[in-house]
Amino acid sequence: MKALVFSSRTYFESSLTKENSGRHDLKFLEAKLTATTAPLCAGYGAALVFVNDRVDRPCLQALAKNGTRLVATLSTGTNHIDLAAAKELGVTIASVPSYSPHAVSEFTLAILLAMARKIPHAHQRVRVSNFELEGLEGFELCEKTVGVVGIGAIGREVVKNLSGFGCRILAHDPVPHQETAALCQYVSLDQLFRESDIITFHIPLLPGTRHLVNEKTLGLMKKGVFLINTSRGAIFDTPTIIQGLKKGQIGHLAIDVYEEEAGLFFEDHSTEILRDDLFARLLTFPNVLVTGHQAFLTDHALRKIAQTTLQSLTEFEKSGTCTHCVRA
């Protein structure tokens, strides 16, 4: 099957090429998929995309017009795709429902510990031969209350990882999972917000979760709360986050995702002036750690993403459907 891979980077190209072994005709483009670039897919039965491609109705119309019948996203989330329009236009959508919950859960713990022990600050000091310890006092996770919002595959791994630190773990999910019941206490979202010292989010971006952290919900939280987001940026209302940091309501912030990351993340802007004033403001806070949507990026995860996506191509080519099709 001929497939055009948009938003491709060396890590995607390497993993897809290695796992493909010549089964499918893959072409790689660095350009994002939008309504403007969709005509490039003429003659390709499938388009492979990532989280910052804009697969909206006009884009899907252009794809369908030129004969593309499958859009496979190299991600679990599909909020960047208009699923209703895809169904209407006869374009099948496939995703990677699970690639490596360990990758994201371990990264979550990594940025939590990095901020708790002020490792970024210590690293910067040592690089300029400053070895004093003043201002590097951190805190221990033992006996802290940590709230985990979303107990899907990733959230469950976060709970398991946290359980070794002696934390009190609160969890919230519409469907509690028995395998974690012995390690955490399931509570309402309001109770989790009120009682947690640290809150980490592992939920999809849906209409009901957009700006879940807003002025009202932030007001429920403890003063000095530590917020972590490795799921989707728009779960946080960025202006509210900035005000919370300025007022001290948020004591620490660690994010791997950002509400307006499209056009910013996954690209080198080191010689440019940042035009996003909110993002630039976030970077000025000493108690904020920002990474560029890399939590998923491990060798195992890339291999699994490639294998699942190529499986979808093979199945769709044979039968017109696939195991990991997403329904509107």
RANORWO-V866200 format. One line per field, one symbol per residue. ss: DSSP state (H for helix, E for strand, C for the rest). phi: phi as a letter, one per 20 degrees, with the letter a starting at -180 (. if undefined). burial: 1 if it has 24 or more other C-alpha atoms within 12 Angstrom, else 0. A space follows every 10 residues. Layout:
# RANORWO-V866200
ss->???
phi->???
burial->???
This chain:
# RANORWO-V866200
ss->CEEEECCCCH HHHHHHHHHH CCCCEEEECC CCCCCCCHHH HCCCCEEEEC CCCCECHHHH HHHHHCCCCE EEECCCCCCC ECHHHHHHHC CEEECCCCCC HHHHHHHHHH HHHHHHCCHH HHHHHHHCCC CCCCCCCCCC CCCCEEEEEC CCHHHHHHHH HHHHHCCEEE EECCCCCHHH CCCCEECCHH HHHHHCCEEE ECCCCCCCCC CCECHHHHHH CCCCEEEEEC CCHHHECHHH HHHHHHHCCE EEEEECCCCC CCCCCCCCCC CCCCCCHHHH HHCCCCCEEE CCCCCCCCHH HHHHHHHHHH HHHHHHHHHC CCCCEECC
phi->.ecdeelfcg ffffffffff lnfcedcdcf ffecffegff egndfbddcc fdfdeeggff ffffgenfdc ddeebefcfe ceffffffem dedccdfbda gfgffffgff ffffffdlfg fffffffdmd dfdgndfdce fgmfddedeo degfgfffgf fffeemeedd ccagcgdffd gfdbdfcfff ffffdeeccc dbcfecgedf lgecgfffff effngddccc dcfffdeggf ffffffenfd ebcccdcbgd fgndfmcedf ddefeefffg fgfeefdcdc celdgfecff ffffgfffff fffffffecn bbfdfddf
burial->1111111100 1110111001 0001011110 1111001111 1001111111 1111111011 1111001111 1111111111 1110111011 1111111111 1111111111 1111110111 1100000000 0000000000 1001111111 1111111111 1110001111 1110010001 0011111011 1111111111 1111100010 1111001101 1111111111 1111111111 1101100011 1111111111 1111110000 0000000010 0100101111 1111111000 1111111111 1111011000 11111100
